[in-house]
Amino acid sequence: MAEHNKLGELGEQRAQAYVLDKGYKIRHVNWTFGKLELDIIAEKDGWLVVIEVRTRSTDTFEHPEETITSKKIRNIVNATHEYILEFDWQGETRFDIISVIPQGQSYRIEHIEDAFMPPLN
């Protein structure tokens, strides 16, 4: 496995542990619809929380959440729409971003709740 894939996998594991520790119930991890994927789908306080995980070795040039393009947001929203239909979700939904950056033997985790809104189209 390529080194960046290992880092991404470790980042997702750290993000999962983080949300569990914060009281979220994880419904699915790496849920796919066609070629679209949702990293973490969780539930907390009656909300469906779709979490995009971004792991980078450093934030020197670009912070991890700054790497999410408008196309990526559209893909996340489209996949979420399909998830809501498939599982008949009736509650509110929000989109979060979790950034994971290694710092020595540990990781810095930043959780941005309600990080973006679905595009209007």
C-alpha positions in Angstrom: 0.0 0.0 0.0 1.3 3.4 -0.9 2.5 5.6 2.0 -0.2 8.3 1.3 -2.9 5.6 1.4 -1.6 4.3 4.7 -1.7 7.9 6.1 -5.3 8.3 4.8 -6.4 5.0 6.4 -4.8 6.0 9.7 -6.5 9.4 9.5 -9.9 7.8 9.0 -9.3 5.5 11.9 -8.4 8.4 14.1 -11.5 10.3 12.9 -13.7 7.4 13.7 -12.3 7.1 17.2 -12.7 10.8 17.7 -16.4 10.9 16.8 -17.2 7.8 18.9 -15.5 9.5 21.8 -17.7 12.6 21.2 -20.8 10.5 21.5 -21.7 10.0 17.8 -23.1 6.7 16.6 -21.3 5.6 13.4 -23.9 4.2 11.0 -21.5 3.5 8.1 -17.9 4.0 7.1 -16.7 4.3 3.5 -20.3 3.9 2.2 -20.4 3.9 -1.6 -23.0 4.7 -4.3 -21.5 4.0 -7.7 -18.2 5.8 -7.7 -19.1 8.2 -4.9 -18.0 7.5 -1.4 -18.9 9.0 2.0 -16.1 8.6 4.6 -18.2 8.5 7.8 -21.9 8.6 8.2 -22.9 9.1 11.9 -25.8 10.1 14.0 -26.0 12.4 17.0 -28.8 14.3 18.7 -31.3 13.3 15.9 -29.0 14.5 13.1 -27.5 12.5 10.3 -23.9 13.8 10.1 -21.9 13.1 7.0 -18.2 13.6 7.7 -15.5 14.1 5.1 -12.1 13.1 6.5 -9.0 14.9 5.2 -5.6 13.7 6.3 -2.4 15.4 5.3 1.1 14.9 6.5 1.4 18.7 7.1 -0.7 21.9 6.8 2.3 24.0 5.6 0.9 24.8 2.2 -2.8 24.0 2.4 -5.0 23.1 5.3 -6.7 19.8 4.7 -10.3 21.2 4.6 -9.2 23.7 1.9 -8.7 20.7 -0.4 -12.4 20.1 -0.8 -13.5 21.4 -4.1 -17.0 22.4 -5.2 -17.1 19.2 -7.3 -16.3 17.1 -4.2 -19.0 18.9 -2.3 -21.5 18.1 -5.1 -20.4 14.5 -5.0 -20.8 14.3 -1.2 -24.3 15.9 -1.4 -25.4 13.6 -4.3 -24.2 10.5 -2.4 -25.9 11.7 0.8 -29.1 12.2 -1.2 -29.0 8.5 -2.3 -28.1 7.4 1.3 -31.1 9.3 2.7 -33.4 7.6 0.1 -31.9 4.1 0.7 -32.2 4.3 4.4 -35.3 6.4 4.6 -33.7 9.1 6.8 -36.4 11.5 8.1 -34.3 13.8 10.2 -32.0 16.8 9.7 -28.7 16.4 7.9 -25.4 18.3 8.2 -22.0 18.0 6.6 -18.9 18.1 8.7 -15.2 18.0 7.9 -12.6 16.4 10.2 -8.9 17.3 9.5 -6.3 14.9 10.7 -2.6 16.0 10.7 0.2 13.9 12.3 2.2 15.6 15.0 5.0 13.4 16.2 3.5 10.3 17.7 0.0 11.7 17.9 -2.4 13.5 15.6 -4.0 17.0 15.6 -7.7 16.7 14.9 -9.9 19.6 13.9 -13.7 19.1 13.6 -15.6 21.6 11.6 -19.3 21.1 12.2 -21.8 22.3 9.5 -18.8 22.9 7.2 -20.8 23.5 4.0 -24.3 23.7 2.7 -25.6 21.8 -0.3 -25.4 23.8 -3.5 -28.7 25.3 -4.7 -29.4 23.4 -7.9 
